[in-house]
Amino acid sequence: MGGVSPKKNKEEKRVKDFISWFEIPAVNFQQAVDFYNHIFNMEMEKNHEGNYAMAFFPADKGIGGAIVAGPGSTPSDTGTLIYLNAGKDLTQVLKRVEPAGGRIIMSKTLINKESGYFALFIDSEGNKLALHSNT
């Protein structure tokens, strides 16, 4: 993982968060929205524009994201893995994954005391994602 070390410019500020937005692809848009609404016990705002649809994860501050459907939105269980914040204890969200049509592929697992816990699941559309919590 070595290689080139970037030179630091005095005027450049260090990036606080390396993720600014995420999108989870869906083929069956409503099924995906229902899945995430169920596991997070929320109601996503939806927007349809031509062949595209988006449902937004409610976020007052911090990183936001959406469920997206339309040309080029292809669910996958390979590639980039997104860790979703499951609040204080991911057990509450994880126990709703299978009743909502998903599949748990790794149960709640300790990373270490400082980093907390994670779990892996396949959503209703076939995307592999992770949950994270501190306890």
C-alpha positions as CSV (number, residue, x, y, z in Angstrom):
1,M,0.0,0.0,0.0
2,G,3.1,2.2,-0.1
3,G,3.9,4.4,-3.0
4,V,3.6,8.1,-3.6
5,S,3.2,10.4,-0.6
6,P,1.3,13.5,-1.6
7,K,3.1,16.8,-0.9
8,K,1.1,19.0,1.4
9,N,0.3,22.4,0.3
10,K,0.1,24.9,3.2
11,E,-3.2,26.3,1.7
12,E,-4.9,22.8,1.4
13,K,-7.0,21.7,4.3
14,R,-7.3,18.0,5.2
15,V,-10.5,16.4,4.1
16,K,-12.7,15.7,7.2
17,D,-14.9,13.0,5.6
18,F,-14.0,11.0,2.5
19,I,-17.6,10.2,1.7
20,S,-19.9,13.1,0.9
21,W,-22.8,11.2,-0.6
22,F,-23.8,7.6,-1.4
23,E,-26.3,5.9,-3.7
24,I,-27.7,2.4,-3.3
25,P,-28.9,1.0,-6.7
26,A,-32.3,-0.6,-7.1
27,V,-34.3,-2.3,-9.9
28,N,-37.5,-2.6,-7.9
29,F,-37.5,0.9,-6.5
30,Q,-40.5,0.6,-4.2
31,Q,-39.3,-2.7,-2.8
32,A,-35.9,-1.2,-1.9
33,V,-37.5,1.9,-0.3
34,D,-39.8,-0.3,1.7
35,F,-36.8,-2.4,2.8
36,Y,-34.8,0.5,4.1
37,N,-37.9,2.2,5.6
38,H,-38.6,-1.0,7.5
39,I,-35.1,-1.8,8.8
40,F,-34.4,1.8,9.9
41,N,-38.0,2.5,11.0
42,M,-38.2,5.7,9.0
43,E,-40.0,7.2,6.0
44,M,-37.9,8.2,3.0
45,E,-38.8,11.2,0.8
46,K,-39.1,10.1,-2.8
47,N,-38.5,12.0,-6.1
48,H,-39.3,10.8,-9.6
49,E,-37.8,12.5,-12.6
50,G,-38.3,10.9,-16.0
51,N,-36.7,7.4,-16.0
52,Y,-35.0,8.0,-12.6
53,A,-36.2,7.7,-9.1
54,M,-34.5,8.6,-5.8
55,A,-35.5,8.1,-2.1
56,F,-33.4,10.1,0.3
57,F,-32.1,8.8,3.7
58,P,-33.2,11.5,6.2
59,A,-30.0,13.3,7.4
60,D,-30.0,16.6,9.3
61,K,-26.3,16.8,9.3
62,G,-23.4,14.8,8.0
63,I,-23.4,12.4,5.1
64,G,-26.5,11.8,3.1
65,G,-27.5,9.3,0.5
66,A,-30.3,7.8,-1.5
67,I,-31.8,4.7,-3.1
68,V,-31.6,5.2,-6.8
69,A,-33.4,3.5,-9.7
70,G,-33.0,4.1,-13.4
71,P,-30.6,3.4,-16.3
72,G,-27.2,2.4,-15.0
73,S,-28.5,1.6,-11.5
74,T,-27.5,-2.1,-11.1
75,P,-27.5,-3.8,-7.7
76,S,-24.4,-5.9,-6.9
77,D,-23.0,-7.9,-4.0
78,T,-19.4,-7.2,-5.2
79,G,-17.5,-4.0,-5.3
80,T,-17.5,-1.1,-2.9
81,L,-19.0,-1.8,0.5
82,I,-20.9,1.0,2.3
83,Y,-21.2,1.0,6.1
84,L,-24.5,2.4,7.2
85,N,-24.7,4.0,10.7
86,A,-27.0,1.8,12.7
87,G,-27.1,4.1,15.8
88,K,-26.1,3.1,19.2
89,D,-26.6,-0.7,18.8
90,L,-26.8,-2.3,15.3
91,T,-28.8,-5.3,16.7
92,Q,-32.0,-3.3,16.5
93,V,-31.6,-2.6,12.7
94,L,-30.1,-6.0,12.0
95,K,-33.1,-7.9,13.5
96,R,-35.3,-6.2,10.9
97,V,-33.2,-7.1,7.8
98,E,-34.7,-10.6,7.2
99,P,-38.4,-9.7,7.9
100,A,-37.9,-6.9,5.3
101,G,-36.7,-9.3,2.6
102,G,-32.9,-9.1,3.1
103,R,-30.4,-11.7,4.2
104,I,-27.8,-11.5,7.0
105,I,-24.4,-12.8,5.8
106,M,-22.3,-11.9,8.9
107,S,-23.9,-11.3,12.3
108,K,-22.9,-8.6,14.7
109,T,-19.1,-8.8,15.0
110,L,-16.6,-6.9,17.2
111,I,-14.0,-4.9,15.3
112,N,-12.3,-3.8,18.5
113,K,-13.3,-1.9,21.6
114,E,-12.4,1.5,20.0
115,S,-14.1,0.9,16.7
116,G,-17.2,-0.9,17.8
117,Y,-19.2,-3.5,15.8
118,F,-20.3,-4.3,12.3
119,A,-22.5,-6.8,10.5
120,L,-23.0,-7.6,6.8
121,F,-26.3,-8.1,4.9
122,I,-27.7,-8.4,1.4
123,D,-30.6,-6.0,0.9
124,S,-33.9,-6.7,-0.9
125,E,-32.3,-5.8,-4.3
126,G,-29.1,-8.0,-3.9
127,N,-26.7,-5.2,-2.7
128,K,-24.2,-6.2,-0.1
129,L,-23.9,-3.5,2.7
130,A,-22.7,-3.3,6.3
131,L,-24.1,-1.8,9.5
132,H,-21.9,-0.2,12.1
133,S,-22.4,0.8,15.7
134,N,-20.3,1.5,18.7
135,T,-22.0,-1.0,21.0
